[in-house]
Amino acid sequence: MAPSVIHCVTRELRREFRGSKDVNLLGITSSVLRRHPVADELSGFRVTLNLAKGKRFFKFFIDAFMVRQDRAVAEFSYMNAFQPASTGTEYTLAQAIAQRGALG
């Protein structure tokens, strides 16, 4: 996925938290996820939100994926609070999409 996609996602997330009084956005980091051999291409990135509510700090993870087979493209995301998804989960989700004909 292009860095511009990650930039757009983080900009929108910052905008959403700007007016929040309950939860403070302390920062956003992003990283490219490890590629798996699924379809013609599987790429993805993880956006990590560092949040605070009162004196409690926590993280929220958003994984976004793109699976491509020939000219067909499928996109999906996986969100998880407190703990990122394991690489096996990413691979299983991508394979399920490819096998169910979403790219056919």
KAKA-V186058 format. One record per residue. RES is the residue in one letter. SS is DSSP state (helix for helix, strand for strand, loop for the rest). D_LAST is the distance of its C-alpha to the last C-alpha in whole Angstrom. Layout:
res: <RES,RES>
ss: <SS,SS>
d_last: <D_LAST,D_LAST>
This chain:
res: <M,A,P,S,V,I,H,C,V,T,R,E,L,R,R,E,F,R,G,S,K,D,V,N,L,L,G,I,T,S,S,V,L,R,R,H,P,V,A,D,E,L,S,G,F,R,V,T,L,N,L,A,K,G,K,R,F,F,K,F,F,I,D,A,F,M,V,R,Q,D,R,A,V,A,E,F,S,Y,M,N,A,F,Q,P,A,S,T,G,T,E,Y,T,L,A,Q,A,I,A,Q,R,G,A,L,G>
ss: <loop,loop,helix,helix,helix,helix,helix,helix,helix,helix,helix,helix,helix,helix,helix,helix,helix,loop,loop,loop,loop,loop,loop,strand,strand,strand,strand,strand,strand,strand,strand,strand,loop,loop,loop,loop,loop,loop,loop,loop,strand,strand,strand,strand,strand,strand,strand,strand,strand,strand,strand,strand,strand,loop,loop,strand,strand,strand,strand,strand,strand,strand,strand,strand,strand,strand,strand,strand,strand,loop,loop,strand,strand,strand,strand,strand,strand,strand,strand,strand,strand,loop,loop,loop,loop,loop,helix,helix,helix,helix,helix,helix,helix,helix,helix,helix,helix,helix,helix,loop,loop,loop,loop,loop>
d_last: <21,24,27,28,25,27,30,29,28,31,33,32,33,36,36,35,38,41,42,42,45,44,42,43,40,42,39,35,34,31,29,26,24,24,21,19,17,14,11,12,14,15,18,20,24,26,29,32,34,38,40,43,44,48,49,46,43,40,36,33,30,26,23,21,17,15,12,10,8,9,10,7,9,10,14,16,20,22,26,29,32,35,33,30,27,27,25,23,22,20,19,18,16,14,13,13,10,8,9,8,5,6,4,0>
